[in-house]
Amino acid sequence: AIAFCELVMLKKIPIEVNVFFSADSAAIAILSVGKKRRATSSSSFLFHPIVRTPGNVRLSEKDMIFHAKDLAHSTKFYCDIIARATGKKSEEIARLMDVGCTMNAEEAKEFRLIHEIIPLPDLESSPDN
């Protein structure tokens, strides 16, 4: 996902992103590179720490240091992408990830993660009414 975001930013590709129901983890980064960002009114957005599970769970100290540095680099880039889109500081995005923050569509719009909320039809009313 981060490579996709980097490509979109480098090539200045004007993508439009619509969220249906939820955007979690890397999907928030992809959403953030959209020129126009929309979400349905039922959508939620989950910020959480980036995790990686190496194929081999037995790691040497050298391997752990390598993976920790790579994870820190990816996390910073991820936070920078979202910060750029929202006008927030990268550190604020990192704090949201650390605590595992969830936003609804209204909160995401106030946070400037999305530009517009796509209303859904009232599910209580039937088409026959």
C-alpha positions in Angstrom: 0.0 0.0 0.0 2.8 2.4 0.8 4.5 1.8 -2.5 1.1 2.5 -4.2 0.9 5.8 -2.3 4.4 6.8 -3.2 3.7 6.1 -6.9 0.5 8.2 -6.9 2.3 11.1 -5.2 5.4 10.9 -7.4 3.4 10.7 -10.6 0.8 13.2 -9.3 -2.0 10.8 -10.4 -5.4 12.5 -9.5 -7.3 9.5 -8.0 -10.7 9.7 -6.3 -11.2 7.3 -3.4 -14.6 6.2 -2.0 -14.8 4.3 1.3 -17.6 1.8 1.7 -18.1 0.6 5.3 -14.5 0.8 6.6 -11.0 1.9 5.9 -8.5 0.3 8.2 -4.7 0.3 8.4 -3.1 0.7 4.9 -6.5 1.7 3.4 -6.2 5.0 5.3 -2.9 5.7 3.6 -4.4 4.9 0.2 -7.4 7.1 1.0 -5.1 9.9 2.0 -3.5 10.2 -1.5 -6.8 10.7 -3.1 -7.5 14.1 -4.7 -11.2 13.7 -3.7 -11.9 11.5 -0.7 -15.5 10.3 0.1 -17.0 7.8 2.5 -20.5 6.5 3.1 -22.2 7.7 6.2 -21.8 4.2 7.8 -18.1 4.1 7.3 -15.5 3.8 10.0 -11.8 4.5 10.0 -9.3 2.5 12.3 -5.9 3.8 13.1 -3.6 1.3 14.7 0.1 0.5 14.9 1.7 -1.0 11.8 2.8 -4.6 12.5 4.7 -7.1 10.4 5.1 -10.8 11.0 8.3 -12.2 9.5 7.9 -15.6 8.1 10.4 -17.0 10.5 9.4 -16.3 14.1 12.8 -17.2 15.4 14.8 -14.0 14.8 18.4 -13.2 15.7 19.2 -9.9 17.3 20.5 -8.6 14.0 17.2 -9.5 12.3 15.2 -7.9 15.0 17.1 -4.6 14.7 16.6 -4.7 10.9 12.9 -5.3 11.2 12.5 -2.6 13.9 14.3 0.0 11.7 12.2 -1.0 8.7 9.0 -0.8 10.7 10.0 2.6 12.1 10.7 3.9 8.6 7.4 2.6 7.3 5.4 4.0 10.2 6.9 7.5 9.8 6.2 7.5 6.0 2.6 6.3 6.7 2.1 9.0 9.2 3.6 11.6 6.9 1.2 10.6 4.1 -1.9 11.0 6.3 -0.5 14.2 7.9 0.0 15.8 4.5 -3.6 15.0 3.5 -5.2 16.2 6.7 -3.0 19.2 7.6 -2.2 17.5 10.9 1.3 16.9 12.3 2.8 13.5 11.7 3.2 13.1 15.5 -0.5 13.5 16.0 -1.2 10.7 13.5 1.4 8.5 15.3 -0.4 9.1 18.6 -3.7 8.1 17.1 -2.1 4.9 15.9 -0.5 4.2 19.2 -3.9 4.3 21.0 -5.8 2.5 18.3 -8.3 5.3 17.4 -11.5 4.6 15.5 -13.5 7.4 13.8 -16.9 7.5 12.2 -17.6 9.3 9.0 -18.4 12.6 10.7 -15.3 12.5 12.8 -13.2 11.7 9.7 -14.6 14.7 7.9 -13.9 17.0 10.8 -10.4 15.6 10.9 -10.1 16.3 7.2 -9.4 12.7 6.3 -12.4 12.8 3.9 -13.9 15.6 2.0 -17.5 14.4 1.7 -19.9 12.0 3.3 -22.1 9.9 0.9 -25.5 9.6 2.5 -27.1 6.2 2.5 -30.9 5.7 2.1 -32.8 5.3 5.2 -32.8 1.5 5.9 -35.9 1.8 8.1 -38.2 2.9 5.2 -39.3 0.4 2.7 -39.5 1.2 -1.1 -43.2 0.6 -0.9 -43.9 3.5 1.5 
